[in-house]
Every structure is written in C-alpha cells, then in structure tokens.
Amino acid sequence: MKQFLQRILLGIVVVSSAVGCSDMSMPSMGGIFGGEGGTAIRVKESKKTNPNAQLLKYAASIRINRYTDARKMGNPRKIGTGAENVSGMRGKDIILEQDVATMVTGAMKTRLDDAGFQVSEAQNGNALFELSGVVKELTYDVKNRDEVSISIETSLKDMSTGKVVWSGIVVEKNDRFAGVSGNNKNDVAMYLQKELGIVTEKTTEAISASLMVTRPELFNLTPGTKSIPGVTVLVAPTVANTPAPTLPAQQVAPIPTVNTVAPAQVYTPQATATSGLLLVNTSPARAKVYLDSVYYGLSPLRLEMEPGVHTISVKMEGYRMVSEKVSVRKGDSTEMDLSLER
C-alpha cells in the first residue's frame, strides 16, 4: 500500500512539472508557423501614388536590369547584426524579407518612375537606355547607435550604340540614436528605407541632369548642368558640337532674333556651407585614390566631401600603399600631398 501511494505521488509531481514548464519547452506558434519570415525586416516601396511624382512621362525610356549583390555577406538577405536589441526579432542577424538586390532594384525603379522616366523591366519592351548596377555595400548594424552604410554603383547604357553614357557611385553613411525605448522592426525598416531613398534619389537626379544636357529633346528642356552633392561621376556624356550648315553662295545667314543659350559650364568641386573641399596630390601622379574604401579616381583629385574624418588610401602598381586619416571641414579646403615608395 505504501509503495502504491508513492507511485501516485510521484506521478502527480511529474505531471505538475510538465505543466509548469510547458511555456519554456514547447515552441511558440510563431516559431512553428512564422519561421524566419516572422522576424525578417520588411522594406518595400509604397504602392500609393507619390504626390511629388511627375504626372507626365518624358520621352526618355529606361529598361532596368536587376542589380548585382557584390557584398560578402553569404546570405543575400542579411544586412547586419544586433537583432537581439530589436523588438520583434530573434537572433543576432538582421535579415530582410527579400534579398538586397531585389530591394535596391525596386527602389531605383520607383525613383526613376517618379522622376518622369518611362521604366520597364529588363525582359519587357524596347527602351532608349538600359540601366544596371552593383550593390557594393549595404549594412545595418545595431550598436550604441544604428549604423547604416550604403554604396551603390549604377551605369546607364545607350541601347542604340551600346555605349555607357553615365556611370557613378553614390555612398551614404549615417547613424541614429534609437531612443531610450530602443528599436523595433518598424523603426529599422523605416530608417533603412529612408537612407536607401537618399541613395536612389541622388542617383536618379544625377542621371537626369546628364541626360538633360545631351538629350534635351527627350525632356523638352534647355541644356544645362547640375552638380549633385555626394555623387562621384565616373563616366559622363559629352555634348557633341554640331557643325554649322554650309550656306549657298550669296546667301547671308539670318541674324537670330532670340536669345542664344550660353554653353554649359563644367562643374568644379568647391567648399560650400555644408561641405568641404579635399585636394589630393601624389608623387608620382596618376595613383588610384580611395576614400573610406571607395575608389574615386586617379590623382590629382579635387573632391567635394561631407565634413568629418575620412580615411584616404593611395595605390599604384609597383609602390607600397599609403593610408592616412584626413579631416574635412565644411566651407574649408584641405590639401594632401602623399608620396609613394617602392
């Protein structure tokens, strides 16, 4: 009888323990059905009409290819770490709901469409231009502050000639304080969308400015130039001089009755109220110049830069690389003379 009572008491203890720890041992409904998608960051372009978008489309049509993800993340949807500090997410990795290349392509397509271009997917329809690009960097790390770093290279090709008429890199690095209450998924998504929007808007603005100079007939505009702060242009179109028509003998060309348009001026980087000027000279010249690991061109270089401390590296085949820190101040010029040694 004593042994029988002991078995009953032991059974009650086992059942009570199982009930008490059920919340800890059993997976939640989100863990079973939600999976990674339940915690992934959702960054998608709004389907609502942008009130600032062009109502009428230009004759300039662009066929957009899917951007290439050149980051070394391994997972095409991973953008950073620190998710344990983000409410609504699990684990240490910050994962997107879609891969980075798809997100960037969609953002560029939306910006070009809002700017008045006729945009189509790569496999659909004919277009005057073809756009493609590479995502060199796109990270979002949650630390003491949320740190975002984006570097995207874009190229525009003339479909009739196959020539690249514009190519450039846009770099955006920023951070923010999440606040006393910390982060949540929506905060991360909104901040990432904001920073990516800055990059795609600058890219679109630079492309528009270049095409409006060389193909004004597609925009019904007077040729002109416009510099975009933060955009480093690698390839830009040049305006071909159209020779004057040969007039028959004894025929005098009529005097124009309208004001002629002054030739477009070449933009020269300079210090402004919001940016500084960085002059980079090397010995020997024609060395490759990198700022914050991004290639900017061959020395000597004259660059309009955001104020702050930047890392400048100079490389040339047969010489040892030189790296130094440089402080750029707004409204001021900073000149660097770097000597390379074999």
C-alpha positions as a printed NumPy array, in Angstrom:
array([[   0.   ,    0.   ,    0.   ],
       [   2.86 ,    2.304,    0.859],
       [   4.536,    1.668,   -2.497],
       [   1.249,    2.315,   -4.322],
       [   0.844,    5.738,   -2.641],
       [   4.458,    6.645,   -3.501],
       [   3.796,    5.912,   -7.202],
       [   0.686,    8.116,   -7.179],
       [   2.557,   10.991,   -5.516],
       [   5.455,   10.638,   -7.978],
       [   3.015,   10.73 ,  -10.912],
       [   1.443,   13.936,   -9.583],
       [   4.891,   15.566,   -9.28 ],
       [   5.843,   14.613,  -12.861],
       [   2.562,   15.921,  -14.299],
       [   2.819,   19.163,  -12.317],
       [   6.412,   19.73 ,  -13.518],
       [   5.435,   19.143,  -17.134],
       [   2.579,   21.647,  -16.882],
       [   4.734,   24.227,  -15.15 ],
       [   7.49 ,   24.157,  -17.802],
       [   5.274,   23.844,  -20.873],
       [   5.792,   27.515,  -21.853],
       [   9.56 ,   27.089,  -21.809],
       [   9.842,   23.702,  -23.526],
       [   7.157,   23.974,  -26.187],
       [   7.848,   26.156,  -29.251],
       [   5.569,   29.166,  -29.731],
       [   3.087,   29.403,  -32.585],
       [   5.338,   31.99 ,  -34.198],
       [   8.289,   29.613,  -34.031],
       [   6.289,   26.862,  -35.737],
       [   4.432,   28.837,  -38.375],
       [   6.227,   32.177,  -38.543],
       [   9.745,   30.933,  -39.172],
       [  12.355,   33.477,  -40.261],
       [   9.719,   35.399,  -42.226],
       [   8.037,   36.326,  -38.961],
       [  11.097,   38.257,  -37.784],
       [  12.502,   39.448,  -41.122],
       [  12.58 ,   43.189,  -41.873],
       [  10.012,   44.22 ,  -44.474],
       [  11.233,   47.073,  -46.721],
       [   9.027,   47.595,  -49.755],
       [   8.162,   50.591,  -51.87 ],
       [   4.736,   52.037,  -51.193],
       [   2.088,   51.391,  -53.847],
       [   0.479,   54.758,  -53.109],
       [   0.987,   57.494,  -55.681],
       [   3.846,   59.823,  -54.775],
       [   2.427,   63.372,  -54.649],
       [   5.794,   64.703,  -55.88 ],
       [   5.983,   62.361,  -58.891],
       [   5.888,   63.688,  -62.449],
       [   2.351,   63.43 ,  -63.804],
       [   3.537,   63.363,  -67.426],
       [   6.246,   60.955,  -68.546],
       [   9.259,   62.096,  -70.565],
       [  10.173,   60.527,  -73.879],
       [  13.3  ,   59.121,  -72.183],
       [  12.667,   55.415,  -71.597],
       [  14.831,   53.157,  -69.432],
       [  14.942,   49.392,  -69.217],
       [  16.201,   48.387,  -65.777],
       [  18.183,   45.226,  -65.092],
       [  18.32 ,   43.576,  -61.688],
       [  21.179,   44.955,  -59.595],
       [  24.017,   42.6  ,  -58.622],
       [  24.792,   41.987,  -54.957],
       [  28.603,   42.164,  -54.66 ],
       [  28.655,   42.16 ,  -50.844],
       [  30.394,   39.342,  -48.989],
       [  27.554,   38.512,  -46.629],
       [  26.925,   34.927,  -47.684],
       [  23.198,   35.333,  -47.145],
       [  21.741,   37.719,  -49.794],
       [  19.087,   38.838,  -47.289],
       [  21.404,   39.547,  -44.359],
       [  22.301,   43.204,  -43.832],
       [  23.864,   43.289,  -40.368],
       [  23.886,   42.238,  -36.728],
       [  22.443,   43.281,  -33.419],
       [  18.895,   41.976,  -33.747],
       [  18.758,   40.963,  -30.078],
       [  18.281,   44.697,  -29.412],
       [  15.388,   44.929,  -31.875],
       [  11.913,   44.275,  -30.53 ],
       [  10.024,   41.692,  -32.58 ],
       [  13.124,   39.881,  -33.891],
       [  15.084,   36.823,  -32.776],
       [  18.77 ,   36.047,  -33.036],
       [  21.733,   38.305,  -33.773],
       [  21.396,   38.696,  -37.555],
       [  19.25 ,   41.362,  -39.2  ],
       [  17.537,   39.681,  -42.15 ],
       [  15.418,   41.23 ,  -44.893],
       [  12.165,   39.741,  -46.125],
       [  13.61 ,   39.898,  -49.676],
       [  17.174,   39.823,  -50.979],
       [  19.169,   43.057,  -51.171],
       [  19.438,   43.102,  -54.987],
       [  15.657,   42.896,  -55.376],
       [  15.09 ,   45.649,  -52.806],
       [  17.578,   48.05 ,  -54.464],
       [  16.222,   47.34 ,  -57.965],
       [  12.672,   48.057,  -56.822],
       [  13.729,   51.293,  -55.102],
       [  15.553,   52.524,  -58.237],
       [  12.596,   51.642,  -60.456],
       [  10.272,   53.658,  -58.211],
       [  12.584,   56.711,  -58.151],
       [  13.049,   56.731,  -61.937],
       [   9.313,   56.396,  -62.455],
       [   8.633,   59.255,  -60.025],
       [  11.202,   61.397,  -61.891],
       [   9.207,   61.092,  -65.102],
       [  11.086,   58.335,  -66.945],
       [   9.31 ,   55.538,  -68.752],
       [  10.62 ,   52.496,  -66.876],
       [  10.239,   48.845,  -67.823],
       [  11.638,   45.554,  -66.588],
       [  14.684,   44.164,  -68.411],
       [  12.766,   41.468,  -70.256],
       [   9.87 ,   43.69 ,  -71.336],
       [   9.614,   46.136,  -74.231],
       [  12.057,   48.401,  -76.011],
       [  13.813,   51.363,  -74.445],
       [  16.331,   54.036,  -75.376],
       [  18.545,   53.302,  -72.373],
       [  19.418,   50.321,  -70.201],
       [  20.276,   50.659,  -66.518],
       [  22.217,   48.184,  -64.393],
       [  24.208,   48.369,  -61.191],
       [  26.125,   46.758,  -58.354],
       [  25.401,   46.881,  -54.633],
       [  28.922,   47.233,  -53.247],
       [  27.873,   47.772,  -49.648],
       [  24.599,   47.752,  -47.722],
       [  24.807,   47.158,  -43.981],
       [  22.686,   47.985,  -40.942],
       [  24.247,   47.303,  -37.536],
       [  22.55 ,   47.961,  -34.203],
       [  25.162,   49.121,  -31.664],
       [  25.075,   52.113,  -29.33 ],
       [  23.655,   53.84 ,  -32.401],
       [  22.073,   52.39 ,  -35.538],
       [  24.785,   52.484,  -38.22 ],
       [  23.84 ,   52.361,  -41.916],
       [  26.388,   52.182,  -44.735],
       [  25.348,   52.036,  -48.414],
       [  27.474,   52.146,  -51.574],
       [  25.789,   51.537,  -54.93 ],
       [  27.311,   51.831,  -58.409],
       [  24.972,   52.424,  -61.35 ],
       [  25.585,   52.511,  -65.124],
       [  23.366,   53.751,  -67.937],
       [  23.889,   52.432,  -71.477],
       [  22.62 ,   53.812,  -74.78 ],
       [  20.779,   50.902,  -76.397],
       [  21.41 ,   52.133,  -79.945],
       [  25.205,   52.276,  -79.576],
       [  25.889,   50.013,  -76.602],
       [  27.99 ,   52.809,  -75.066],
       [  27.881,   53.635,  -71.364],
       [  26.713,   57.263,  -71.263],
       [  26.722,   57.648,  -67.477],
       [  28.216,   55.743,  -64.569],
       [  28.577,   56.743,  -60.949],
       [  28.805,   55.63 ,  -57.326],
       [  26.651,   57.026,  -54.534],
       [  27.8  ,   56.495,  -50.951],
       [  25.605,   57.129,  -47.911],
       [  26.865,   56.574,  -44.351],
       [  24.77 ,   57.663,  -41.39 ],
       [  23.763,   56.715,  -37.87 ],
       [  20.985,   57.495,  -35.445],
       [  20.114,   57.109,  -31.78 ],
       [  17.266,   54.643,  -31.406],
       [  15.955,   56.332,  -28.285],
       [  15.548,   55.28 ,  -24.668],
       [  12.881,   52.712,  -25.542],
       [  15.149,   51.039,  -28.119],
       [  14.425,   49.649,  -31.579],
       [  11.628,   47.667,  -33.089],
       [  11.255,   46.084,  -36.543],
       [   9.3  ,   49.002,  -37.964],
       [  11.928,   51.52 ,  -36.788],
       [  14.682,   49.598,  -38.565],
       [  12.641,   49.246,  -41.756],
       [  11.74 ,   52.934,  -41.884],
       [  15.306,   54.132,  -41.255],
       [  16.772,   51.757,  -43.855],
       [  14.14 ,   52.843,  -46.382],
       [  14.979,   56.497,  -45.7  ],
       [  18.733,   56.015,  -46.242],
       [  18.227,   53.877,  -49.373],
       [  15.841,   56.548,  -50.658],
       [  18.62 ,   59.153,  -50.37 ],
       [  20.948,   56.991,  -52.487],
       [  18.392,   56.199,  -55.188],
       [  17.204,   59.812,  -55.334],
       [  20.76 ,   61.114,  -55.802],
       [  21.411,   58.516,  -58.491],
       [  18.236,   59.409,  -60.34 ],
       [  18.943,   63.129,  -60.067],
       [  22.471,   62.672,  -61.452],
       [  21.219,   60.557,  -64.378],
       [  18.513,   63.112,  -65.153],
       [  20.998,   66.003,  -65.087],
       [  23.354,   64.229,  -67.512],
       [  20.672,   63.164,  -69.995],
       [  19.075,   66.6  ,  -69.944],
       [  22.389,   68.032,  -71.161],
       [  22.945,   65.649,  -74.067],
       [  19.384,   64.659,  -74.993],
       [  17.276,   67.734,  -74.193],
       [  14.809,   66.761,  -76.914],
       [  13.688,   63.863,  -74.709],
       [  12.755,   66.259,  -71.922],
       [  11.731,   69.37 ,  -73.84 ],
       [  14.299,   71.307,  -71.814],
       [  17.118,   73.765,  -72.422],
       [  20.529,   72.111,  -71.992],
       [  22.192,   72.784,  -68.648],
       [  24.256,   71.138,  -65.947],
       [  23.682,   70.463,  -62.284],
       [  26.022,   69.009,  -59.667],
       [  24.685,   66.518,  -57.131],
       [  26.495,   66.573,  -53.744],
       [  27.559,   63.082,  -52.698],
       [  27.678,   61.68 ,  -56.255],
       [  31.057,   60.743,  -57.709],
       [  30.643,   60.602,  -61.506],
       [  32.831,   58.002,  -63.202],
       [  31.519,   58.393,  -66.761],
       [  29.525,   61.367,  -68.049],
       [  28.343,   62.199,  -71.559],
       [  29.861,   64.993,  -73.597],
       [  27.931,   67.353,  -75.821],
       [  28.936,   66.956,  -79.436],
       [  29.399,   70.214,  -81.337],
       [  27.107,   70.279,  -84.354],
       [  28.869,   71.924,  -87.319],
       [  27.147,   74.937,  -88.818],
       [  25.362,   74.196,  -92.113],
       [  27.073,   75.291,  -95.325],
       [  25.147,   78.151,  -96.908],
       [  24.762,   78.555, -100.696],
       [  26.758,   81.31 , -102.378],
       [  25.499,   84.879, -101.943],
       [  23.156,   83.751,  -99.186],
       [  23.514,   85.509,  -95.873],
       [  22.604,   83.717,  -92.705],
       [  19.755,   85.478,  -90.891],
       [  20.537,   87.205,  -87.622],
       [  18.985,   85.278,  -84.74 ],
       [  16.098,   87.105,  -83.117],
       [  16.05 ,   85.006,  -79.971],
       [  18.482,   84.888,  -77.096],
       [  21.122,   82.219,  -77.505],
       [  21.762,   79.759,  -74.72 ],
       [  25.141,   80.057,  -73.039],
       [  27.243,   76.894,  -73.263],
       [  27.009,   74.567,  -70.283],
       [  29.758,   75.104,  -67.756],
       [  31.808,   72.252,  -66.354],
       [  31.172,   71.801,  -62.656],
       [  34.223,   72.362,  -60.435],
       [  34.096,   70.921,  -56.899],
       [  34.456,   73.568,  -54.208],
       [  33.892,   74.11 ,  -50.49 ],
       [  30.369,   75.172,  -49.559],
       [  28.4  ,   75.975,  -46.424],
       [  27.595,   72.275,  -45.993],
       [  30.648,   70.542,  -47.498],
       [  34.414,   70.806,  -47.671],
       [  36.953,   70.614,  -50.488],
       [  39.627,   67.903,  -50.5  ],
       [  42.641,   68.183,  -52.801],
       [  44.726,   65.027,  -53.226],
       [  48.158,   65.174,  -54.84 ],
       [  50.55 ,   62.223,  -55.142],
       [  54.119,   61.674,  -56.157],
       [  54.172,   60.069,  -58.66 ],
       [  50.853,   61.244,  -60.084],
       [  48.082,   59.091,  -61.594],
       [  47.744,   56.923,  -58.49 ],
       [  44.425,   55.331,  -57.555],
       [  42.696,   57.234,  -54.734],
       [  40.296,   55.547,  -52.307],
       [  38.252,   57.38 ,  -49.675],
       [  36.651,   55.242,  -46.97 ],
       [  37.43 ,   52.152,  -49.137],
       [  35.566,   53.612,  -52.158],
       [  37.505,   54.311,  -55.376],
       [  37.211,   57.934,  -56.508],
       [  39.68 ,   58.242,  -59.387],
       [  43.304,   58.994,  -60.26 ],
       [  45.398,   61.708,  -58.645],
       [  45.489,   64.642,  -58.658],
       [  41.885,   64.805,  -57.436],
       [  39.607,   67.646,  -56.385],
       [  36.605,   66.383,  -54.413],
       [  33.642,   67.953,  -52.663],
       [  33.274,   65.931,  -49.459],
       [  30.97 ,   65.734,  -46.469],
       [  32.607,   67.184,  -43.332],
       [  34.21 ,   64.702,  -40.944],
       [  37.175,   62.37 ,  -40.654],
       [  37.838,   60.209,  -43.713],
       [  40.389,   57.507,  -44.482],
       [  42.335,   58.135,  -47.676],
       [  44.349,   55.361,  -49.35 ],
       [  46.574,   55.728,  -52.407],
       [  47.66 ,   52.766,  -54.54 ],
       [  49.894,   52.338,  -57.583],
       [  51.349,   49.205,  -59.089],
       [  54.98 ,   48.743,  -58.036],
       [  54.58 ,   51.022,  -54.986],
       [  53.558,   50.47 ,  -51.388],
       [  50.076,   51.649,  -50.465],
       [  49.812,   54.801,  -48.368],
       [  46.868,   55.335,  -45.972],
       [  46.174,   58.38 ,  -43.83 ],
       [  43.307,   59.99 ,  -41.942],
       [  42.121,   63.378,  -43.131],
       [  39.705,   65.816,  -41.521],
       [  37.418,   67.693,  -43.907],
       [  35.741,   70.856,  -42.624],
       [  32.711,   72.486,  -44.194],
       [  33.445,   75.713,  -46.018],
       [  37.19 ,   74.984,  -45.968],
       [  39.793,   73.405,  -48.268],
       [  42.14 ,   70.607,  -47.218],
       [  45.127,   69.674,  -49.38 ],
       [  47.106,   66.437,  -49.06 ],
       [  50.458,   65.608,  -50.652],
       [  51.248,   61.9  ,  -50.478],
       [  54.488,   60.267,  -51.611],
       [  54.548,   56.607,  -52.627],
       [  57.645,   54.472,  -52.073],
       [  58.67 ,   51.292,  -53.825]])
